[in-house]
């Protein structure tokens, strides 16, 4: 009996997932999807899964051992100490770690047979504006921090994981790593929510921008375009729906103070996923002017409806819009260009919209968590 138990312990491979800063939004979704798959993998036998998280209630699944670290988010000093001191101690206590996967950008100092890091943020590529400091200085500091923190221990990784081809090329150049070390793991384009596409009988043409009130989302370009358009066409011809209320933070209050008086802009506030999809179904067009995104999920979500999209002329938008049928791009700093495109759509001119072809991704690339872990564990 003891011999059999020893043999069992020997063949068990330990996979550690570190994700102490992932608590909300798309990054938390990544953590949940990852652990959901690993929970199933552990049930099949042969793997021990350890998850180091902020709180286990955020992503709790059977067959997984949890280590909670709720205080790490209190400062970058604690985060760095955790990554390069605490994680090392944990890896020593776990003895033989086969794969250590860091889901939040940095490469910890650990003892493991192989390591991989999931590069979740695109902030190293954010071209800042002076207003960013006034609206949220933390975003500016975080941009600088990620450019520094990404580099530490980066060469330890067997693979680096990104969500898009443009990030593979960008990080490869930034860090001097071969593109073959990057796995492009594209997000699932299926929403899981079925909503009937509605053709609105309302003569008021509706534009929608779904995003959070962060200054790099660039709401002001759309607001300025709407102001110019309302001045030219008057009230009642179109409406712009924003998923912010105008009182969430300094940036949102600035937006509302400058453009909240416009009849053509609706500060609709936060929407649940179901509410958002109802607005996708009823809106005529998605506008997405964000200055930087890892993926730009609303683009792929709205593309499934086959309706027009006006997107920032940036690498992330071109890649995420692949497969869309009616799309045009604009300089994210040019409200005039966006105004002209919006005016064309209001007047029924769709001639400038194009179909965006799918891109064939270079290997290594994956579409599911099983494919990704097959690569990481191979």
Rosetta blueprint (number, residue, H / E / L):
1 X L
2 X H
3 X H
4 X H
5 X H
6 X H
7 X H
8 X H
9 X H
10 X H
11 X H
12 X L
13 X E
14 X E
15 X E
16 X E
17 X E
18 X E
19 X E
20 X L
21 X L
22 X L
23 X L
24 X L
25 X H
26 X H
27 X H
28 X H
29 X H
30 X H
31 X H
32 X H
33 X H
34 X H
35 X H
36 X H
37 X H
38 X H
39 X H
40 X H
41 X H
42 X H
43 X H
44 X L
45 X L
46 X L
47 X E
48 X E
49 X E
50 X E
51 X E
52 X E
53 X E
54 X L
55 X L
56 X H
57 X H
58 X H
59 X L
60 X L
61 X L
62 X L
63 X L
64 X E
65 X E
66 X E
67 X E
68 X E
69 X L
70 X L
71 X L
72 X H
73 X H
74 X H
75 X L
76 X H
77 X H
78 X H
79 X H
80 X H
81 X H
82 X H
83 X H
84 X H
85 X H
86 X H
87 X H
88 X H
89 X H
90 X H
91 X H
92 X H
93 X H
94 X L
95 X L
96 X L
97 X E
98 X E
99 X E
100 X E
101 X E
102 X E
103 X L
104 X L
105 X L
106 X L
107 X L
108 X L
109 X L
110 X L
111 X L
112 X L
113 X L
114 X E
115 X E
116 X E
117 X E
118 X E
119 X L
120 X L
121 X L
122 X L
123 X H
124 X H
125 X H
126 X L
127 X L
128 X L
129 X L
130 X H
131 X H
132 X H
133 X H
134 X H
135 X H
136 X H
137 X H
138 X H
139 X H
140 X H
141 X H
142 X H
143 X H
144 X H
145 X H
146 X H
147 X H
148 X H
149 X H
150 X L
151 X L
152 X L
153 X L
154 X H
155 X H
156 X H
157 X L
158 X L
159 X E
160 X E
161 X E
162 X E
163 X L
164 X L
165 X H
166 X H
167 X H
168 X H
169 X H
170 X H
171 X H
172 X H
173 X H
174 X H
175 X H
176 X L
177 X L
178 X L
179 X H
180 X H
181 X H
182 X E
183 X E
184 X E
185 X E
186 X L
187 X L
188 X L
189 X L
190 X L
191 X L
192 X L
193 X L
194 X L
195 X L
196 X L
197 X L
198 X L
199 X L
200 X L
201 X L
202 X L
203 X L
204 X L
205 X E
206 X E
207 X E
208 X E
209 X E
210 X L
211 X L
212 X L
213 X L
214 X L
215 X H
216 X H
217 X H
218 X L
219 X H
220 X H
221 X H
222 X H
223 X H
224 X H
225 X H
226 X H
227 X H
228 X H
229 X H
230 X H
231 X H
232 X H
233 X H
234 X L
235 X L
236 X L
237 X L
238 X E
239 X E
240 X E
241 X E
242 X E
243 X L
244 X L
245 X L
246 X L
247 X L
248 X L
249 X L
250 X H
251 X H
252 X H
253 X H
254 X H
255 X H
256 X H
257 X H
258 X H
259 X H
260 X L
261 X L
262 X L
263 X L
264 X L
265 X E
266 X E
267 X E
268 X L
269 X L
270 X L
271 X L
272 X L
273 X H
274 X H
275 X H
276 X H
277 X H
278 X H
279 X H
280 X H
281 X H
282 X H
283 X L
284 X L
285 X E
286 X E
287 X E
288 X E
289 X L
290 X L
291 X L
292 X L
293 X L
294 X L
295 X L
296 X L
297 X H
298 X H
299 X H
300 X H
301 X H
302 X H
303 X H
304 X L
305 X L
306 X L
307 X L
308 X E
309 X E
310 X E
311 X E
312 X E
313 X L
314 X L
315 X H
316 X H
317 X H
318 X H
319 X H
320 X H
321 X L
322 X L
323 X L
324 X L
325 X L
326 X L
327 X E
328 X E
329 X E
330 X E
331 X L
332 X L
333 X L
334 X L
335 X H
336 X H
337 X H
338 X H
339 X H
340 X H
341 X H
342 X H
343 X H
344 X H
345 X H
346 X H
347 X L
348 X L
349 X L
350 X L
351 X L
352 X L
353 X L
354 X E
355 X L
356 X L
357 X L
358 X L
359 X L
360 X L
361 X L
362 X L
363 X L
364 X L
365 X E
366 X E
367 X L
368 X L
369 X H
370 X H
371 X H
372 X H
373 X H
374 X H
375 X H
376 X H
377 X H
378 X L
